[in-house]
Amino acid sequence: MDAFVELSAELTGFSAEELRSTGLVEQYRVIAQDATDAELIQLWYTGVWRGVIPSSRAYAEGLAWKAVNAPAPGTAGPGFGSWERRPRSSVR
């Protein structure tokens, strides 16, 4: 498991802790056993595996949303009055 997380961290630019916090490490490790690097990156960023979203959590936890510091559409609203505040910086 640790080798999968470390490879994923290297490929995505997110830390092992950030990847573990998604709750998807075990599921992704099982479905992406023979994945290429590009497929693994796509899985982590989009939550889509070969054209299929493996779970609603995979979509919501996609790294693309974390990279732009926004919730996945349809998952969690920003809250009342959020339009008054400037977006948080997403510079990594």
C-alpha positions as CSV (number, residue, x, y, z in Angstrom):
1,M,0.0,0.0,0.0
2,D,2.8,2.5,0.9
3,A,4.5,2.0,-2.5
4,F,1.2,2.8,-4.3
5,V,0.7,5.9,-2.2
6,E,4.3,7.1,-2.7
7,L,4.0,6.6,-6.5
8,S,0.7,8.4,-6.5
9,A,2.1,11.3,-4.5
10,E,5.1,11.5,-6.9
11,L,2.8,11.5,-10.0
12,T,0.1,13.9,-8.7
13,G,2.2,16.4,-6.7
14,F,-0.1,15.9,-3.6
15,S,1.4,14.5,-0.4
16,A,0.8,11.0,0.8
17,E,-1.3,12.4,3.7
18,E,-3.5,14.4,1.3
19,L,-4.1,11.3,-0.8
20,R,-4.9,9.1,2.2
21,S,-7.3,11.8,3.4
22,T,-9.5,11.1,0.4
23,G,-10.4,7.7,1.7
24,L,-9.8,6.2,-1.7
25,V,-6.3,4.7,-1.5
26,E,-7.5,1.1,-1.1
27,Q,-10.2,1.4,-3.8
28,Y,-7.8,3.0,-6.3
29,R,-5.1,0.5,-5.5
30,V,-7.4,-2.4,-6.3
31,I,-8.9,-1.0,-9.5
32,A,-5.7,0.5,-10.9
33,Q,-3.3,-2.5,-10.5
34,D,-2.1,-2.5,-14.1
35,A,-2.5,1.2,-14.7
36,T,0.0,3.3,-16.6
37,D,1.3,6.5,-15.0
38,A,-1.1,8.6,-17.1
39,E,-4.1,6.5,-16.2
40,L,-3.2,6.7,-12.5
41,I,-2.9,10.5,-12.7
42,Q,-6.2,10.7,-14.5
43,L,-7.9,8.5,-11.8
44,W,-6.7,10.7,-8.9
45,Y,-7.5,14.0,-10.6
46,T,-10.9,13.2,-12.1
47,G,-12.1,10.2,-10.1
48,V,-12.9,8.4,-13.4
49,W,-11.5,5.0,-14.3
50,R,-11.7,4.0,-18.0
51,G,-14.8,6.0,-18.5
52,V,-16.6,5.0,-15.3
53,I,-16.8,6.9,-12.0
54,P,-16.2,4.1,-9.4
55,S,-18.1,5.9,-6.6
56,S,-19.6,9.2,-5.8
57,R,-16.8,9.8,-3.4
58,A,-14.3,9.4,-6.2
59,Y,-15.9,12.3,-8.0
60,A,-16.1,14.5,-4.9
61,E,-12.6,13.8,-3.9
62,G,-11.0,14.3,-7.3
63,L,-7.7,16.2,-7.0
64,A,-8.7,18.5,-9.8
65,W,-11.2,20.1,-7.3
66,K,-8.5,20.3,-4.6
67,A,-6.1,21.9,-7.1
68,V,-8.5,24.8,-7.8
69,N,-9.6,25.0,-4.2
70,A,-13.3,24.4,-5.0
71,P,-15.9,21.7,-4.2
72,A,-16.9,19.4,-6.9
73,P,-20.1,20.7,-8.5
74,G,-23.2,19.3,-6.8
75,T,-21.4,18.1,-3.7
76,A,-21.0,21.0,-1.2
77,G,-22.1,24.6,-1.7
78,P,-19.7,27.3,-0.6
79,G,-22.3,28.8,1.8
80,F,-24.5,31.8,2.1
81,G,-22.6,35.1,1.5
82,S,-19.6,33.3,-0.1
83,W,-19.7,35.7,-3.0
84,E,-18.5,38.5,-0.7
85,R,-15.2,36.9,0.0
86,R,-12.2,36.6,-2.2
87,P,-11.3,33.0,-3.1
88,R,-8.5,31.5,-1.0
89,S,-5.2,31.2,-2.8
90,S,-4.6,27.8,-4.3
91,V,-1.0,28.3,-5.1
92,R,0.9,25.2,-4.1
